Amino acid sequence: MHRRGFLLGLASVLAGASAVGALLSPAQATVLGQIKGVAPEGLPDIDAADAETAGHTPDGTEVETTQWGPPGPRPGRRHRRRRRRRVCAVRRDRWGRPVRRCWYVYR
């Protein structure tokens, strides 16, 4: 038996088994009521006074109305148009006959 074929077959069986296991396992979601009162250690609990300012930035602007910058494309993300041109050359094939080969070069 060839080693490459054996290893490829073994890898495909393992990948197929993991894919089947992922497809057959049921998806379960956490109910929001279960995680409402859970806070990580070291963080203070949010009371009613903090809940009013939770949706605001330090200057008082609401979080929904803030944006990263002016509207439009992001700065620094300019696309340079790449032109392609066809280049041909005469090469020799394996029998020594001249053959014209063409390919595209992007500039």
C-alpha atoms as a printed R data frame, in Angstrom:
    type eleno elety resid chain resno       x      y       z
1   ATOM     1    CA   MET     A     1   0.000  0.000   0.000
2   ATOM     2    CA   HIS     A     2   1.297  3.461  -0.843
3   ATOM     3    CA   ARG     A     3   2.019  5.703   2.099
4   ATOM     4    CA   ARG     A     4   0.576  8.846   0.513
5   ATOM     5    CA   GLY     A     5  -2.698  7.177  -0.342
6   ATOM     6    CA   PHE     A     6  -2.976  5.687   3.109
7   ATOM     7    CA   LEU     A     7  -2.309  9.002   4.866
8   ATOM     8    CA   LEU     A     8  -4.700 10.855   2.576
9   ATOM     9    CA   GLY     A     9  -7.422  8.290   3.227
10  ATOM    10    CA   LEU     A    10  -6.813  8.427   6.964
11  ATOM    11    CA   ALA     A    11  -7.009 12.228   6.973
12  ATOM    12    CA   SER     A    12 -10.227 12.204   4.936
13  ATOM    13    CA   VAL     A    13 -11.856  9.668   7.282
14  ATOM    14    CA   LEU     A    14 -10.960 11.824  10.295
15  ATOM    15    CA   ALA     A    15 -12.260 14.979   8.617
16  ATOM    16    CA   GLY     A    16 -15.469 13.239   7.597
17  ATOM    17    CA   ALA     A    17 -16.027 11.918  11.095
18  ATOM    18    CA   SER     A    18 -15.580 15.366  12.633
19  ATOM    19    CA   ALA     A    19 -17.924 16.920  10.043
20  ATOM    20    CA   VAL     A    20 -20.599 14.308  10.707
21  ATOM    21    CA   GLY     A    21 -20.233 14.839  14.449
22  ATOM    22    CA   ALA     A    22 -20.653 18.597  14.040
23  ATOM    23    CA   LEU     A    23 -23.704 18.199  11.811
24  ATOM    24    CA   LEU     A    24 -25.494 15.732  14.057
25  ATOM    25    CA   SER     A    25 -25.017 17.607  17.341
26  ATOM    26    CA   PRO     A    26 -28.046 19.757  18.210
27  ATOM    27    CA   ALA     A    27 -27.585 23.514  18.457
28  ATOM    28    CA   GLN     A    28 -28.530 24.937  21.828
29  ATOM    29    CA   ALA     A    29 -28.922 28.600  22.700
30  ATOM    30    CA   THR     A    30 -28.713 30.184  26.133
31  ATOM    31    CA   VAL     A    31 -31.873 31.840  27.370
32  ATOM    32    CA   LEU     A    32 -31.298 35.535  28.094
33  ATOM    33    CA   GLY     A    33 -33.098 35.282  31.433
34  ATOM    34    CA   GLN     A    34 -30.336 32.975  32.685
35  ATOM    35    CA   ILE     A    35 -27.479 35.401  32.037
36  ATOM    36    CA   LYS     A    36 -29.192 38.665  33.019
37  ATOM    37    CA   GLY     A    37 -27.881 38.792  36.591
38  ATOM    38    CA   VAL     A    38 -24.464 37.276  35.903
39  ATOM    39    CA   ALA     A    39 -21.517 39.687  36.081
40  ATOM    40    CA   PRO     A    40 -17.809 38.815  35.849
41  ATOM    41    CA   GLU     A    41 -15.747 38.987  39.035
42  ATOM    42    CA   GLY     A    42 -14.171 42.325  39.828
43  ATOM    43    CA   LEU     A    43 -16.827 44.433  38.104
44  ATOM    44    CA   PRO     A    44 -19.351 46.407  40.145
45  ATOM    45    CA   ASP     A    45 -23.042 45.653  39.659
46  ATOM    46    CA   ILE     A    46 -24.953 48.188  37.564
47  ATOM    47    CA   ASP     A    47 -27.699 49.852  39.551
48  ATOM    48    CA   ALA     A    48 -30.509 52.131  38.345
49  ATOM    49    CA   ALA     A    49 -28.361 55.311  38.305
50  ATOM    50    CA   ASP     A    50 -25.684 53.689  36.139
51  ATOM    51    CA   ALA     A    51 -28.282 52.150  33.837
52  ATOM    52    CA   GLU     A    52 -29.408 55.611  32.672
53  ATOM    53    CA   THR     A    53 -25.881 56.612  31.605
54  ATOM    54    CA   ALA     A    54 -24.895 53.196  30.259
55  ATOM    55    CA   GLY     A    55 -25.880 54.093  26.678
56  ATOM    56    CA   HIS     A    56 -23.911 57.370  26.605
57  ATOM    57    CA   THR     A    57 -20.306 58.351  25.937
58  ATOM    58    CA   PRO     A    58 -18.399 60.475  28.484
59  ATOM    59    CA   ASP     A    59 -19.417 63.696  26.696
60  ATOM    60    CA   GLY     A    60 -23.114 62.745  26.892
61  ATOM    61    CA   THR     A    61 -23.700 61.646  23.282
62  ATOM    62    CA   GLU     A    62 -25.792 58.538  22.851
63  ATOM    63    CA   VAL     A    63 -23.942 55.461  21.632
64  ATOM    64    CA   GLU     A    64 -26.293 54.843  18.690
65  ATOM    65    CA   THR     A    65 -25.577 58.277  17.167
66  ATOM    66    CA   THR     A    66 -21.779 58.136  17.366
67  ATOM    67    CA   GLN     A    67 -19.732 57.090  14.369
68  ATOM    68    CA   TRP     A    68 -16.066 56.528  13.639
69  ATOM    69    CA   GLY     A    69 -15.641 59.537  11.382
70  ATOM    70    CA   PRO     A    70 -17.054 61.380   8.395
71  ATOM    71    CA   PRO     A    71 -19.294 59.447   6.009
72  ATOM    72    CA   GLY     A    72 -17.699 57.946   2.936
73  ATOM    73    CA   PRO     A    73 -14.916 55.483   2.234
74  ATOM    74    CA   ARG     A    74 -12.346 54.792   4.906
75  ATOM    75    CA   PRO     A    75  -9.160 56.835   4.660
76  ATOM    76    CA   GLY     A    76  -6.045 55.085   3.453
77  ATOM    77    CA   ARG     A    77  -7.956 52.550   1.429
78  ATOM    78    CA   ARG     A    78  -7.347 53.730  -2.120
79  ATOM    79    CA   HIS     A    79  -7.583 51.202  -4.891
80  ATOM    80    CA   ARG     A    80  -5.062 51.490  -7.656
81  ATOM    81    CA   ARG     A    81  -6.379 50.312 -10.968
82  ATOM    82    CA   ARG     A    82  -4.198 47.566 -12.369
83  ATOM    83    CA   ARG     A    83  -3.900 47.433 -16.124
84  ATOM    84    CA   ARG     A    84  -3.112 44.193 -17.826
85  ATOM    85    CA   ARG     A    85  -1.293 43.758 -21.076
86  ATOM    86    CA   ARG     A    86  -0.628 40.755 -23.196
87  ATOM    87    CA   VAL     A    87   2.959 39.620 -23.628
88  ATOM    88    CA   CYS     A    88   4.000 37.037 -26.213
89  ATOM    89    CA   ALA     A    89   7.270 35.251 -26.790
90  ATOM    90    CA   VAL     A    90   8.533 32.491 -29.030
91  ATOM    91    CA   ARG     A    91   9.679 29.476 -27.028
92  ATOM    92    CA   ARG     A    92  10.818 26.034 -28.052
93  ATOM    93    CA   ASP     A    93   8.632 23.057 -27.206
94  ATOM    94    CA   ARG     A    94  10.053 19.720 -26.087
95  ATOM    95    CA   TRP     A    95  10.703 18.642 -29.667
96  ATOM    96    CA   GLY     A    96  12.647 21.829 -30.502
97  ATOM    97    CA   ARG     A    97   9.970 23.498 -32.617
98  ATOM    98    CA   PRO     A    98   9.317 27.230 -32.108
99  ATOM    99    CA   VAL     A    99   5.928 27.875 -30.472
100 ATOM   100    CA   ARG     A   100   4.379 31.242 -29.665
101 ATOM   101    CA   ARG     A   101   3.327 31.504 -25.980
102 ATOM   102    CA   CYS     A   102   1.269 34.427 -24.664
103 ATOM   103    CA   TRP     A   103   0.380 35.504 -21.128
104 ATOM   104    CA   TYR     A   104  -0.901 38.573 -19.314
105 ATOM   105    CA   VAL     A   105   1.245 40.901 -17.219
106 ATOM   106    CA   TYR     A   106  -0.332 43.259 -14.679
107 ATOM   107    CA   ARG     A   107   1.229 46.678 -14.256
